[in-house]
Amino acid sequence: MTRTTLDRELQRLQDEMSLMGSIVSRALGESVEVLRAQDGAAAERLMSADDAIDQQRYAIESDVLILIARHQPMATDLRALAAILEIVGDLERIGDYAKGIAKVTLMMGGAVPLPPLPELPLMAAKARSMLSRALEAFLRQDAEAARAIPQEDDEVDALYNQVNAAMIEMIIADPSRMDQSNYITWAAHNLERAADRVTNICERAVFTVTGDMQELDAS
Amino acid sequence: MTIKLQAAPVRVVSSPTRAGATTEVHGAASASRADTEPRVELAASHLAMNVQDLAAGFGSFRAVDAISLEIRPRTITAIIGPSGSGKSTFLRCLNRMHEEVKGAWARGTVSLAGQDIYGPGVDPALVRRHVGMVFQKPNPFPTMSIYDNVAAGLRLNQWGRVPDMDERVERALRLAALWDEVKEKLFQSGTALSGGQQQRLCIARALAVEPEILLMDEPASALDPVATLRIEELMRELVRSYTIVIVTHNMQQAARVSDYTAFLMMGEDRAGRLIEQGPTDELFTNPKDSRTEDYITGRFG
């Protein structure tokens, strides 16, 4: 019967954080679809949906502060709450990256047909897979899994470098496509940054389990 | 739900109606004792307390002054404040225990389900039947068994034999989360239990008479951290069915356990006054009054 209130509240916060993670992950996937389809209306919808993600972050932060004030958590509980504060910040930023890609779609205006960009959905899928496993590692308190995930960031970086090189080639071949090329590079950069944020989440998962603050950046 | 606070001979004409409460007064219908008692019937949602402009003290000393506070049904309200801020005096005014001390006085209104418990003709014993109390130090009756400790309140309140006593004792002990620990030794002395168990026995004793409101005066201050946590978790269980008011020196306990918090502080005239009250979530993260902020952050008190 001891400490059921604190356990229940911690579980509720973790559930909310998980839910926020799924919403952010879906937004990231959709942003690339919207860009490839050059769908302005969907891009606007995606941009306005980001407000709800921001609100979710503030709500979770507020709940964490209330839980700390009311229950004086110690040790693992305290580290988990500090980690949740950081993680929801990272999730909110990943939401901003999705919003940024939607914004790029609007700025491109659909005027010129896009080159084939197989790397972008691959980057999004990789980042989403890493995100989902990082959150799971945090929830399961699995430091080993959390340590392994950031190595996969190299794959995302490699894809980003491919996009970058392709865009430079495109500008050389047709300087009139300078703007389009910049927009696409911007979108790819957002996906690359999203994967970097996952590394932060993994660091928080390891910290929660071990109490050690470690940089896990593989590259 | 019927609330009876008046002793038999006193005739209630009507009780003051507050905040939309609907009161219905039934006249005497037959000659039996129960039926000749005036009854005021109220919906369960009105089983809250409303304190208006309460002042109380001893002789020329004013311990609390000008306190108005609403106690919402099915919630835990914590009263916090430094020593001497009148927390316990305030609590003891809520079931007329305060006046048991020689020279004690109280002014103002404390309404329970719309009736002023300080109104004319109100029987303090009936008030205490509806508003139970648990004290700082576990105080089981030393000469009685565990069973008799719980049964004592029922026997006192029900004027004689209680037909379903065994069931009632078991129910009260289960409510107090003590049944599993004592069911094999119900007829052993209550004082043989640990401090935490004794306090839960006292909670069972208070619950046995089925009060609507439970007052707790520092109920865990004599207990170790594990026993304290058990009492706190028990309170969260009980609040599903009861309204609880707790006085505590332990601010962290108030933060952990309560839904609403009221902060009392001694004024220049040494009388305790209500400085701030509100949802516990807000009072401990964003208090409105700088004195509350100073107290909860440990800058004074």
Interface residues (C-beta under 8 A of the other chain):
Chain A: M1 T2 R3 T4 T5 S62 L65 I66 A69 R70 H71 Q72
Chain B: A177 V226 L229 R230 E232 E233 L234 R236 Q252 A255 R256 T280 D281 F284 T285
